[in-house]
Amino acid sequence: MSLIPNTPSSEPLPLHRAARIEDAIHNVLERRLRRRGWKVAVTAYTGYGACATAERPGWVRVLGRVLLARIDPKPAKRLKKLRGWRSFTAVSVSDALVRIEAGGQTREVRCDRGGFIDVVVEADLAPGWASVTLQTENSAAVEAPIRMIDPGTRFGIISDVDDTVMVTTLPRPLLAAWNTFVLDEHARASVPGMAVLYERLVNANPGAPVFYLSTGAWNVAATLSRFLSRHLYPAGPLLLTDWGPQPDRFFRSGQAHKRASLARLAEEFPDIRWLLVGDDGQHDPEIYAEFAAEHPDSVAAVAIRHLSPTQAVLAGAFPGVAGSSKRVPLNDRRWLGAPDGAGLWRLLRDTEIL
């Protein structure tokens, strides 16, 4: 496995027209906001890594974003509850030089056109939770939490977010806009029993990592992290997407993001067998079935939360179709389904899969 994946080629492909328009708008906004005194700041996301072994050095995947931020002279009056749309008003800084300090080593990288930092660096860190430091220009240094995975770990959880741990009914356009841009984080509901399920699984498998894989935007990473913490879900890295125009297309593909993330985790941690958790409202069963067929040794089990008929309709599916035999392998004992976390735990507890 290369420690520096996705290295740009010497002759990059031309950007999609939508991406060029977005870049032009961001350049204008950046110049104006800098003149108004806005400063460059780094937002750190939770990353992950693997400890060193005799065969390979330790490494960490560092995630973050460089943005322009307004200095608040009265921080005590900041809003305690943030509406979702505020997360999408940030202006990114492209091509900024970022210094990363990890495990006593320093490396400088440049963020991409959207201000995103996604790089793998060598670092010798102990198993469990650690941190790396990110800094750019004259900004204050920020610490990014890192989940370091022990080489002896053999079990982990990869969980969908929308309608799996958080009730969002996301695929329905009007409700998606309301949930994403209007509601504050305190108004979102947790799926019954899922937090308890994950906590029991982690307690039964000490050191097991939990990854939250979603097609949501990085803009809401802080909101999702606070939601998961408030509802007592185990802490873990979020794997989200950039909702803006992509270099090769107008809009990102959520399904492609999930497939690529699953394949990457299987490559990075070939000895871990994953419990894949999702719901049958949209494409989770199909994506997980494809992954299980391509990486059978990387899948311990697949736990699918069955939506009620009303929830299925709100999620854009049809009752009786979600989770049907056309989308779920027949006679595969690794596939389990229940309407909530308590039902899934009973099924997992009564098997010898985990």
Secondary structure, 3 states (H helix, E strand, C coil): CCCCCCCCCCCCCCCCHHHHHHHHHHHHHHHHHHHCCCEEEEEEEEEEEECCCCCCCCEEEEEEEEEEECCCCCHHHCCCCCEHHHHHCCEECCCCEEEEEECCEEEEEECCCCCEEEEEEECCCCCEEEEEEEEECCCCCEEEEEEEECCCCCEEEEECCECCCEECCCCCHHHHHHHHHHCEHHHCEECCCHHHHHHHHHHHCCCCCEEEEEEEEHHHHHHHHHHHHHCCCCCCCEEEECCCCECCECCCCHHHHHHHHHHHHHHHCCCCEEEEEEECCCCHHHHHHHHHHHCHHHEEEEEEECCCHHHHHHCCCCCCCCCCCCCCCCCCCCEEEECCHHHHHHHHHCCCCC
